[in-house]
Amino acid sequence: MDKVVATAAEAVADARDGATLAVGGFGLSGVPNVLIGALYDLGVKDLGVVSNNCGALDSGLAVLLSAGRISRVTGSYIGANKEFARQYLGGELEVEMIPQGTLAERLRAGGHGIPAFYTPAGVGTQVADGGLPWRYDGHGGVEVASPPKEVRTFDGTEYVLEHGIRTDFALVRAARGDRHGNLVFNKSSRNFNPLAAMAGRVTVAEVEELVEPGGIDPDQVHLPGVFVQRVVALTPEQAVDKGIERRTVSASPTRGTGAGSTGTSSPRTESA
């Protein structure tokens, strides 16, 4: 029952070229950077990645993307990742973009042994009708387009058939975990992590704090250990290494903006 692995390198050592990965995180929040770094060091390539986005700034999956290690992405958001956009539009990368809620449910369904489900999201669009560019030819044309999906009517409403997702590996990051693989995520870092973990045939979790079995109240467990095969305890330095994606300012909560106000602002950051 002890699923703790000594190092991140050991935890991903059996990953091979062409492997598929479900990866947790959203922006810079809850991203398994240490495990991604171990995959980079391993040198594997031609990876198929399922994740909300493909890294931000120069962290997370952007490390593998920039190195040309990823050949296909299933996700919901390109965002400000210019390298992601460049590879996609240049025909170097195959990308399946799907509604965010559909991605979440496809991961959950795959992890729960549900092969497919119907959803109204995407009906009447190219998501259902087909024709979304999966791969460009590098000259502005479409080399591979999405196929049409089955649409059925239930109680007068149309629904599109979506398939559950299963991957060879899943990489996630948790705030706390025990040796049995039970995990707790901190606030917004919960995001896609539990869903990605469910979808992996081999799920590896990097945890900021490792506790002994019984150290987590069962009522506080966000993801039970049945979905996790390997646990890597981060060093204190790795646990606190969290980037800031955007620095902004916001109005001070103690001051108004009406007549007589100084309009004082306080700094605010968005981080992992």
Secondary structure by P-SEA (a helix, b strand, c coil): cccccccccccccccccbbbbbcccccccccaaaaaaaaaaacccbbbbbccccccccccaaaaaaacccccccccccccaaaaaaaaaaccbbbbbccaaaaaaaaaaaaacccccccccccccccccccccccccccccccbbbcbbbbbbcccbbbbbbbbbbcccccccccccccccccccccccccaaaaaaaaccbbbbbbccccccccccccccccccccccbbbbbcccccccccccccccccccccccccccccbbbbbbbcc
